[in-house]
Amino acid sequence: MFKSVIRLLSFFSKEVNEIRRQPKLVLSLLLGPFLILLLFGVGYQGERPKIRTVLVVPQQGLQMIKVEDLQRAISANFTLVDTTSDAQAAQAMLQTGQADVIETLPSDIEQILTSGKQATINFAYNEINPLNEQWIQYLAYAQVNEINRAIQTKAVQQLQGEIQAAGVRTTYNPEVLVTPVRFDYKNVRGKALDFMTFYAPGVLALIVQHIAVTLGALSLVRERLLGAIELFRVAPVSINQLLLGKYLGFTLFIGLILAALVALLVFTPLAVPFLGDIATFLAFALLFTLASLGIGFLISAWSSSDSQAVQLSMLVLLMSIFFSGFFLPLENFASEVRYVGYALPLTHAITGFQAIMLRGIAPTLFAWEALGAIAAITFVSVLLFMRWRFTQIA
């Protein structure tokens, strides 16, 4: 019993000492993530793109609405850069990049409206970014509502004037008749967090997972390339002791990095809140670390070279960015694709870290179960794969 523990701890101390003897590695793994968090917090503004708009009005002008009122309504949603009656000049501004959208009012808008028909306002743009296109279309929808309200208010005012001229008194406010219902909203927690604070737990989880996956991915393949696996095979050690020792060593090292990063987030000018229970956070972070190391060890057991291990760990990083809900909500993907996200530890760590740090509540049961399942499945898979590797060595 004591021999097994001593052998296990020998691999634990081996990994710890190897890392300790590389101060540049420790410094890069500690300062690198913090600088990434700092640059993210300082540089990310979270603002929607400013849509530069050219307004094209009929040459004969408008009667039902003042151009000034129309410009004011447009400025509520777009950045108005010019108002012109020359459609070709507006098209040239769009082609040369001086404008993003051309908003064109029909030349016979008054005749169309007085005849009881709907007039069409055309929005032309030259955009390749699908997110920007959706944003332009939403702003156009809001813009048309503003114009409709302005036209309706003008029509109601004219109608009230005609009624009063006929001797009928009216006290209704035209604004109330046009928009009888208005909206109000309230955030029960006071106000939403700024973008840096909201994304900080996710960035923290992404950095921790990448460190764990990279260390794990290079660990076993390094031992195999150096010939240490052959020595371990004839030595009185088991693959269980080898694997558990590496888990313990890397978990301790990653835990220290995670503690330092959390301290830098909470006790520096970044001032990211930590509202939850520390014990719950430690337990969840431990499970997340084991799951991430399991992914790394699985890559290491499968890879035949260190370059292949690095490449696969980078693929895991890319998958984590796209399919974990880090930038795009997981609900936006097809149900079949969501399982890719569920298989990534980062998916559950993001929601868990945000729940503990920003909301002060425990992670969902599904997050605990998912991380536990990933950690258990990867550990068993690596164990079986490494045992098979041991048997293949002549």
N, C-alpha and C positions, 0 to 999 in steps of 0.2 A: 504493500500500500504506500509506504513512505518512498520507496524507490520510484513508483509511478509519479508521485507528486514532484519529487526532485527532478525527474526527467522532464516533466511538463514545465516546471519552473525554469529549467535550463534553456528551453527554447524561448520562454518568455523573456528571460534576461538577455538572451542572444539578440533578439529583435530590438529590445530597449537600448542595449549598448551600441548596436549598429547605428541606430538613429541618433543616439547621443554623441557619437563620434563624428557626426556630420552637422556641425553647427550652421553651415550655410543652408542646408536643407531645412533645418528647423526654422531658421530665420525667414526663409522664403515662404514656407508653409504658414507661418504666423503673420508676417507683415503683408505678404501678398494678398491673402483674403481680406485683411482689414483695409488695405488700400483700395481693393475692388469695392468694398462696401462704402468707403468714404467717397470715392469718385461717383458711385451710383447715387448716393444721397445728395451730394453737392450738385451733380450735373443733371439729374433727371428732373424735368419740369412737369411732365405729365399734361402738357397743354395740347389741345386739338390744333391741327394746322390752320393757319390763317388763310382763308379763301379770298383771294383778290378777285373782285367782280367788276365788270364793265356793264353799265346799264344802257341799253339801246331803247330810246323812246321815239315815238312817231315825230316826223318833221313838223307837222302841224300842231304839236303839243298835245296836252291832255286837258279835258274840261271837267271830268267827273272827280279828279283828284289832283291836287297840286304836286308838282314834281318834287318840291321840298319835302312834302309829307311822304312821298314814295321813297325818296332817298333816306329819310329818317327810318322808315320801316326796313329798308334793305340793310342799313348799318347795324340793325339789331342782330343780324345773323352773319352778314358778310362784311368784308373790308372793301368798301366802295372806292375804286381807284379812278373812275371816270364815268361821266354821263355824256352820251353822244347820240346823234341821229344817224351817224355814218356806220352802217353795219359792216362795211368792208374794213374800216379802220379798227373796229372792235375785233374783227376776225384776225387782223394782222397782229394785234396785241396778244391774242391767244396763241398764235403760232410762234411768236418770238419769246413767249414766256413772261410777258409783262402782266398778264392776267391769267387767272385759273378758270374763270367761268364768265360766259356772256349771257346776260339776262335780257331777253328781247321781248318787248311788249308789242302786240299786233298793232298795225297802223290804224285799223278801224275798230279799236276796242270799244269806243263809245257806241258805235252803230250796232255792234254785236250784242252789247249788254242791253241797250234799249229795245232791241228786237226780242228780248227774252231768251237769248242763248248764252251759253258759257264761252268766255274768251279763254284762249290758251296762251300762257306765258312760257316761252321756250328758254330752257337752260342748256347751253352748249358748253362742253368742257373736253379737254384732252388729257385723260388721266389713265395711268396704267396700274396704279395702286388700288386694289379692290376695297381696302378699308377707307381710303380717301373718297372713293366713289360713293360708298354708302353714306359717308358723312356729308358729302355734297347733296345727295338726294334727300337726306333728312333735313338739311338746312333749307333746301328748296321747298319742301313741304311746309316747314315753319314759315318761310318767307311768303308763300302764297296765302297762308292763313292771315298773316299780318296785312297783306294787301287787301284781301277780302274784307277784313274788319274795317280798314280805312275807307274803302268804297261804300260799304254798308252804312257806316257812320255818316258819311257825306250824304247819301241818299235819304237817310232818316231825317237829317237836319233840313234838307230841302222839302221833304214831305211835311214836316212840322211847320215850316214856314208857310207853305201853301194852306195848311189847315188853319193856322192862326189868321192868315189873311182872309179866310172865309168866316171868321168870327168864332171859331171853335178853340177854346183854350186847352192846352196840353202841358203837363208838368213833368212828363217822362224825360229822363235823361237819355239822350241818344246812345251813350256808351252802354247803359243798362239794357236798352232794347236790343242792341247788336250783340253784346256779350252778357247775357243774364246770369251766367254762372262763371265764377272764377275759381282758380285752384289755390290751395295752400298746402304746404308740406312741413313736416317736423321730424327731425331726427331725435329719437327718444334718448340717445346717448349724448346729445348735445351737438356734436358735429363730427363729420367723418375725419379720418386720419389723413395726413398728407401722404403723398405717393411714396416718399422715401420710407416713412415709418411702416406703411402697409406692406411694402415689398421686402423690407429688411429681414423678417423671419424666413421668407422664401429664399432670398439670396444666401442667408446663413446656412439653410439646409442644403442648398445646391453646392456650396463650397465644401461642406462637411462630407457630403456623399462623394464628390469628385476626389477628395483626398483619400477617403476610405477605399474607393474602387481602384484608384491608381496604385496605392500601396499594396492592396491585396493582389492586383493583377500582376505586379512585378515580383511578388514574393516567391511563390512556388516555382515559377518559371526560372527565376534567378538561381534557386537551389538546384534545379535540374541541369541548367547550363553549366554551373560550376562543378558538377559531379557530386554534390553533397547528398543527393538522393541515394546514390549507390552506397555511400558511407552509412547513411541512416538505415539502409536495408540490412546491413550486416551488424549494425550496432544493436544493443538491447533496448531499442526504443520502438514504439508503435506509431502508426500514422495518426492515431487519435491524439497522442501526446504532442506530436509535431504540430498538428492543426490547432489544437486548443492553446498551445503555447503561443502560436502566432496570433490567434484571436485575442488572447489576453494582452500581449505586448502592444499590438496596434490599437486596441480599444483604450488602453491607458494613454497612449500618445495622442490619439484623436480626442479623447476626453479633455486632456489639458489644452489642446488647441481650441476646442469648443468653449471651454470655460473662459479662456482669454478673449475670444471673440465676443462672447456674450457680455463680458465685463466692459469691453471697449464700446459695445453698442449702447449699454445702459448707463455707464458712468462717465461718458464723454459728452461733448457738445451735441453728438447725434441724438442722445436722450431718447432712445427707443424705450417705450414702457415695458415693464415686466410685471404683469398683474396677477399671474397665476402662482400655483404652488411649486416651490423649488423641487421638492421630492418627486412630484409628478413629472416635472420637466426632465429631471435626471433619469428617471425610469424610462420615459419615452425616448429620450436621446440615446440611451444605452441600447434600446431595442432597434432604433433606427441605425445606429452605428453597426450593430451586428448584422443587420440585413444588408447594409451597404458593403461591408467587408465580405459577406457571403457572395455577393455579385462579383466582387473583385477576385476572390479566390476561385470562383467558378471559371472566370476568364483565364486566370493563371493556370488552372489545371488543364484547360482545353488548349491553350496556346503552345506553340512549338518554339517560339522565339520571343524575345523581349519587345521587338518592334511590333509583332502581331498583338501582343498584350496591350501595348500602348494604343494601337489603332482601335482595338475593341473597346478599350476604356473611353476613348474619345467618342465612339459611336454611342456608348451608353450616355455620355454627357449630352450629345445632340438629341437623342431620344428624350432625355429628361427635360430639356428645354422646350421641346415641341409638344410632348404628350403628357406632361405632369400637371398641367394647369398653371404653370409658372407665368406664362403670358396670356395664353388663350384658355378659357374655361373648358374643362374636360367635357362638359355637357354639349359643347359645340361640335363634337366629333360623333361619328356614327357609333352605334352601340358596339359593333365588332371591334372598332379601333380603340375604344375605351379600355379594353382588357390589356392593351399594351401599357397604358398609363397605370392601371391597377397593379401591374407587375413591377413597377418602378418604386423603390422606397421613397423617392423624393415626393411623389404624388401625395402620400399620406403624411410625410413629414411637414410639408407646407401647411396643410390644414391643421395639423397638430400643433406646430409651433405658433401659428397665428392664434389658435384657440387659447393656448396657455399664456403667451406673452401679451397679446393685444386684447383678448376678451376676458381673461382670468378664469376660464373654464377648462375642464379636462377634455382631451381629445375624444372623438367618438369611439365607440366600441369597434366599429369597422376598421378604423385606423390602427388600433392596437392589434386586432386579429390579422389584418393584412400584413403588417410588419412582422408579426410573429410567424406567419405562414412563410413569408419570403425568407426570413432568417433560418427557419427549420428546413425548408426544402433545399435551399442552397447549401447548408451545412451537410445534410445527408448526401446530396449530389456530389459535392467535393470529396467527401469521405469515400464514397463508393468509387469515384473516378480515380482518386489517388491510390486506393488499394489495388485497383486494376493496373495502374501504372507500376506499382511495386512488383506485381507478378510478372510484368512484361520485361523487367530488367534481368538480363542474363547473369 
